[in-house]
Amino acid sequence: MKSTITGLTAAHMITDIYIPVLPAILSLIIADNGYFSLAAGLLVTTYNLTSSFTQPVIGWLTDKKDLTISVSNA
């Protein structure tokens, strides 16, 4: 159980670190991959929307199954 919480915490931290980096490197993504600005913008939008929609669902499921665990106690 502790390794699961540690893994989820690490994944969340990595996601939080990369969210502000992605818009900053859009010009590199466009230049290296030949994307149009629209495609690069949709990449960021899809990333943010996926995160915005999955977090409440996972939170609701966690509350419904009574799986709340304090990370500080893990």
N, C-alpha and C positions, 0 to 999 in steps of 0.2 A: 504494500500500500504506500509506503513512504517513497519508494522509487517512482511510482506512478505520479504522485504529487510533485516530486522533484522534476520529473520529465515535463509535466504540464506547466509548471512554473517557469522552467527554462524556455519552453516553446513560447509561452506568453511574453517573456522578456525579449526574446529574439524578434518576435513580431512587433513589439512596441519600439524596438530600436530601428527596425527597417522601415516602418511606416513613414517617418519623415525623410528618409533617405531616397525612397522611390521617386517622389516628384523632383528631387534635386538632380537625379541622374537621367531624367527623361531625355534630355538632349543627347546623351551618350547612347541610350537605347535606340533613339531615332536614327542617329548617324551610323551605328554599327550594324543594325538589323534592317535598315531601309524602311522603317515604319513611317507611316504618315502621322502627323500630330494627333489626328483623331484616334487612330489605333492606340497610340501611346497613352492618350488621355483615358480611353476606355479601359486600358489595363489597370490604371490607378483606380478608376471608378469601380470596376469589378472587384478589385481587392478590398476596397473600403466597404462596398455594399455587402459582400460576403461576410465580412467581419461584423458589420452592423446587424445583419439578420441572424447570424448563428449564435452570437453571444446571448441574446435574450432567450432563445429557444433552449440552449444548454442550461442557462440559469433556471428556467422554468422546470425543466426535467430534473435538475439537481434538487430543487425545492420540493418537487412532487414526490421524489423517491427518498427524500430526507438524507441526502448524501453530502450535506455541507460539512466541510472539514476546514478548520482554521489552518492556514499554511504555516503560521507562526508556531503552532503546536505540533506540526508534523515532524 
